């Protein structure tokens, strides 16, 4: 991987992590076009995912600060309830990560046909949530947080958008658009950081190596993903508030069909 490829893939990751079009699917497509595979692709993917997590912390720092200040009051306040929602939402993806990690990695290596199919599924989910009009709720409940977490766990499939799945699921449950984008972006921080930490530990134990990729492309990709992630995070919050997810449904449908045709 050279610096130009790293720059392009970093920008793709940063933009598509927050837009409901599947960052994993677009990274898989971009990597296939550049001929990047194996450990080289895995190492880069981990780095750019960490970069987008950091961009979330920067853009949503007020919310993160609000949560932790409330937690250290050691009482059952709104901040503690919000934190518990995040913890509950992590349970499904944690189970998938612990018990089905190898299966998921096999799926990620199964080609672009599955990516295209999952992009089409993302399109259907976004369209359905756009036209459905459930009764609106004031707050995200523990039950809703768990169901949204199930959507996040399903979105480990390449091409099935994590933000699209979690936001669409929340909308179908009747949660307000203004609350969902922030919750969707905050709930992914612990799983991604946890996954990155596990990979670092494996590397230190000699179970994994950063093969085939130099330090400079990693830095370029990291910076590109961080900067574009900051811009996309702000943009996506406004998009969700305005309810314009249908345009992404159209895009995912077209991208999915083209990807499946390309893989034939």
C-alpha positions as CSV (number, residue, x, y, z in Angstrom):
1,X,0.0,0.0,0.0
2,X,1.4,3.4,-1.0
3,X,0.5,6.8,0.5
4,X,-2.0,7.7,-2.3
5,X,-3.9,4.5,-1.7
6,X,-3.8,5.1,2.0
7,X,-5.1,8.6,1.6
8,X,-8.0,7.5,-0.6
9,X,-9.0,4.6,1.7
10,X,-8.6,6.8,4.8
11,X,-11.0,9.4,3.3
12,X,-13.4,6.6,2.4
13,X,-13.4,5.2,6.0
14,X,-13.8,8.6,7.6
15,X,-16.7,9.7,5.4
16,X,-18.5,6.4,5.3
17,X,-18.2,5.5,9.0
18,X,-20.9,8.0,9.8
19,X,-22.9,8.1,6.6
20,X,-25.3,5.2,6.4
21,X,-23.5,3.5,3.5
22,X,-21.2,1.0,5.3
23,X,-17.6,1.9,5.9
24,X,-16.6,-1.8,5.9
25,X,-18.3,-2.4,2.6
26,X,-16.7,0.6,0.9
27,X,-13.3,-0.3,2.4
28,X,-13.7,-3.8,1.0
29,X,-14.5,-2.4,-2.4
30,X,-11.6,0.1,-2.3
31,X,-9.2,-2.5,-1.1
32,X,-10.3,-4.9,-3.9
33,X,-9.8,-2.2,-6.5
34,X,-6.3,-1.5,-5.2
35,X,-5.5,-5.2,-4.8
36,X,-4.9,-4.9,-1.1
37,X,-5.5,-8.1,0.9
38,X,-4.7,-10.0,4.1
39,X,-2.7,-8.6,7.0
40,X,-1.9,-5.4,5.2
41,X,-5.6,-4.7,4.8
42,X,-6.4,-5.8,8.4
43,X,-3.8,-3.6,10.0
44,X,-4.9,-0.6,8.0
45,X,-8.6,-1.2,8.8
46,X,-7.8,-1.2,12.5
47,X,-5.9,2.0,12.3
48,X,-8.5,4.0,10.4
49,X,-11.3,2.7,12.6
50,X,-9.4,4.0,15.7
51,X,-9.0,7.3,13.8
52,X,-12.8,7.6,13.3
53,X,-13.4,6.8,17.0
54,X,-11.1,9.7,17.9
55,X,-13.0,12.0,15.6
56,X,-16.2,11.0,17.4
57,X,-14.7,11.9,20.7
58,X,-13.7,15.3,19.3
59,X,-17.0,16.2,17.8
60,X,-19.1,14.8,20.6
61,X,-16.8,15.8,23.4
62,X,-19.5,17.8,25.2
63,X,-21.7,14.7,25.4
64,X,-18.9,12.5,26.5
65,X,-17.9,15.1,29.2
66,X,-21.6,15.3,30.3
67,X,-21.8,11.5,30.7
68,X,-18.6,11.2,32.8
69,X,-19.4,14.2,35.0
70,X,-22.8,12.6,35.8
71,X,-21.2,9.2,36.4
72,X,-18.9,10.6,39.1
73,X,-21.8,12.0,41.0
74,X,-22.5,8.3,41.9
75,X,-26.3,8.5,41.6
76,X,-29.0,7.3,39.2
77,X,-29.3,10.5,37.1
78,X,-29.9,11.1,33.4
79,X,-26.2,10.7,32.6
80,X,-25.9,7.3,34.4
81,X,-29.0,6.1,32.6
82,X,-27.5,7.1,29.3
83,X,-24.3,5.3,30.1
84,X,-26.2,2.2,31.1
85,X,-28.0,2.3,27.7
86,X,-24.5,2.3,26.0
87,X,-23.4,-0.6,28.1
88,X,-26.5,-2.6,27.3
89,X,-26.2,-1.8,23.6
90,X,-22.7,-3.3,23.7
91,X,-23.8,-6.8,24.9
92,X,-24.9,-8.2,21.4
93,X,-21.7,-7.1,19.6
94,X,-19.6,-8.3,22.5
95,X,-21.2,-11.8,22.2
96,X,-20.5,-11.8,18.5
97,X,-16.9,-10.6,19.0
98,X,-16.2,-13.3,21.6
99,X,-17.9,-16.3,20.1
100,X,-18.3,-15.7,16.4
101,X,-15.1,-13.6,15.5
102,X,-13.7,-16.3,13.3
103,X,-16.9,-16.7,11.4
104,X,-17.2,-13.0,10.9
105,X,-13.6,-12.8,9.6
106,X,-14.4,-15.6,7.1
107,X,-17.4,-13.7,5.8
108,X,-15.3,-10.6,5.4
109,X,-13.0,-12.6,3.1
110,X,-15.8,-14.1,1.0
111,X,-15.7,-11.5,-1.8
112,X,-17.7,-8.6,-3.0
113,X,-21.0,-10.4,-3.7
114,X,-21.9,-10.4,0.0
115,X,-20.9,-6.8,0.3
116,X,-23.2,-5.9,-2.6
117,X,-26.1,-7.9,-1.1
118,X,-25.7,-6.2,2.3
119,X,-25.6,-2.8,0.7
120,X,-29.0,-3.6,-0.9
121,X,-30.2,-4.7,2.5
122,X,-29.0,-1.4,4.0
123,X,-31.0,0.4,1.4
124,X,-34.2,-1.6,2.2
125,X,-33.8,-0.9,6.0
126,X,-33.2,2.9,5.4
127,X,-36.2,3.2,3.1
128,X,-38.4,1.3,5.5
129,X,-37.4,3.5,8.4
130,X,-38.0,6.6,6.2
131,X,-41.6,5.8,5.4
132,X,-42.6,4.2,8.8
133,X,-44.2,6.7,11.2
134,X,-44.2,5.1,14.7
135,X,-45.2,7.0,17.9
136,X,-42.4,9.2,19.1
137,X,-40.6,8.5,22.4
138,X,-38.9,11.1,24.6
139,X,-36.0,8.9,25.7
140,X,-34.1,5.8,24.5
141,X,-35.1,2.9,26.9
142,X,-32.9,0.0,28.0
143,X,-35.0,-2.3,25.9
144,X,-34.5,0.0,22.8
145,X,-30.8,0.2,23.5
146,X,-30.5,-3.6,23.5
147,X,-32.4,-3.9,20.2
148,X,-30.3,-1.1,18.7
149,X,-27.3,-3.1,19.9
150,X,-28.6,-6.2,18.1
151,X,-28.7,-4.1,14.9
152,X,-25.1,-3.1,15.5
153,X,-24.1,-6.7,16.0
154,X,-25.7,-7.7,12.7
155,X,-23.8,-4.8,11.0
156,X,-20.5,-6.6,11.5
157,X,-21.4,-8.0,8.1
158,X,-19.5,-6.2,5.4
159,X,-21.8,-3.9,3.5
160,X,-24.4,-3.7,6.2
161,X,-24.1,-0.1,7.5
162,X,-23.6,0.1,11.2
163,X,-24.9,3.7,11.5
164,X,-27.6,3.0,9.0
165,X,-28.7,-0.1,10.9
166,X,-28.7,1.4,14.3
167,X,-30.3,4.7,13.3
168,X,-33.0,3.0,11.2
169,X,-33.7,0.5,14.0
170,X,-34.0,3.4,16.5
171,X,-36.4,5.3,14.2
172,X,-38.6,2.2,13.8
173,X,-38.7,1.9,17.6
174,X,-40.0,5.4,17.7
175,X,-37.0,7.2,19.1
176,X,-36.5,10.8,18.1
177,X,-34.1,11.7,15.3
178,X,-32.3,14.3,17.4
179,X,-31.2,11.7,19.9
180,X,-30.4,8.8,17.7
181,X,-27.4,10.0,15.7
182,X,-25.4,10.9,18.8
183,X,-26.3,7.6,20.6
184,X,-25.4,5.6,17.5
185,X,-22.0,7.3,17.2
186,X,-21.2,7.0,21.0
187,X,-22.2,3.4,21.3
188,X,-19.6,2.2,18.8
189,X,-16.6,3.7,20.7
190,X,-16.1,1.0,23.3
191,X,-16.4,-2.0,20.8
192,X,-14.0,-0.5,18.3
193,X,-11.4,0.5,21.0
194,X,-11.8,-2.9,22.6
195,X,-11.2,-4.7,19.2
196,X,-8.2,-2.5,18.5
197,X,-6.7,-3.2,22.0
198,X,-7.1,-7.0,21.5
199,X,-5.3,-6.8,18.2
200,X,-2.5,-4.8,19.8
201,X,-2.2,-7.5,22.5
202,X,-2.1,-10.2,19.9
203,X,0.6,-8.4,18.0
204,X,2.7,-8.0,21.2
205,X,2.3,-11.8,21.8
206,X,3.4,-12.5,18.3
207,X,0.0,-13.8,17.2
208,X,-0.3,-11.2,14.5
209,X,2.0,-9.0,12.6
210,X,1.7,-5.8,10.6
211,X,2.8,-7.4,7.4
212,X,3.3,-5.6,4.1
213,X,2.5,-2.0,5.1
214,X,4.9,0.8,6.0
215,X,4.5,3.4,8.8
216,X,4.0,6.4,6.5
217,X,0.9,5.0,4.7
218,X,-0.6,4.1,8.0
219,X,-0.1,7.7,9.3
220,X,-1.5,9.2,6.1
221,X,-4.6,6.9,6.3
222,X,-5.0,7.6,10.0
223,X,-4.9,11.4,9.5
224,X,-7.2,11.3,6.4
225,X,-9.8,9.1,8.3
226,X,-9.6,11.4,11.4
227,X,-10.1,14.7,9.5
228,X,-12.8,13.4,7.1
229,X,-14.5,11.6,10.1
230,X,-14.8,14.9,12.0
231,X,-16.5,16.5,9.0
232,X,-18.8,13.5,8.3
233,X,-19.8,13.2,11.9
234,X,-21.1,16.8,12.1
235,X,-22.8,16.4,8.7
236,X,-24.5,13.2,9.5
237,X,-26.0,14.5,12.8
238,X,-27.7,17.3,10.7
239,X,-28.8,14.9,8.1
240,X,-30.6,12.6,10.6
241,X,-32.3,15.6,12.2
242,X,-33.6,16.7,8.8
243,X,-34.7,13.1,8.0
244,X,-33.0,12.8,4.6
245,X,-32.0,9.2,4.9
246,X,-33.9,8.2,1.8
247,X,-31.2,9.6,-0.5
248,X,-28.7,7.2,1.1
249,X,-31.2,4.3,0.6
250,X,-31.1,5.1,-3.2
251,X,-27.3,5.3,-3.2
252,X,-26.9,2.0,-1.3
253,X,-29.3,0.3,-3.7
254,X,-27.3,1.5,-6.8
255,X,-23.9,0.8,-5.1
256,X,-25.1,-2.7,-4.1
257,X,-26.3,-3.7,-7.5
258,X,-23.2,-2.4,-9.2
259,X,-20.9,-4.2,-6.7
260,X,-22.8,-7.5,-7.2
261,X,-22.5,-7.1,-11.0
262,X,-18.8,-6.3,-10.7
263,X,-18.2,-9.4,-8.6
264,X,-19.6,-11.8,-11.2
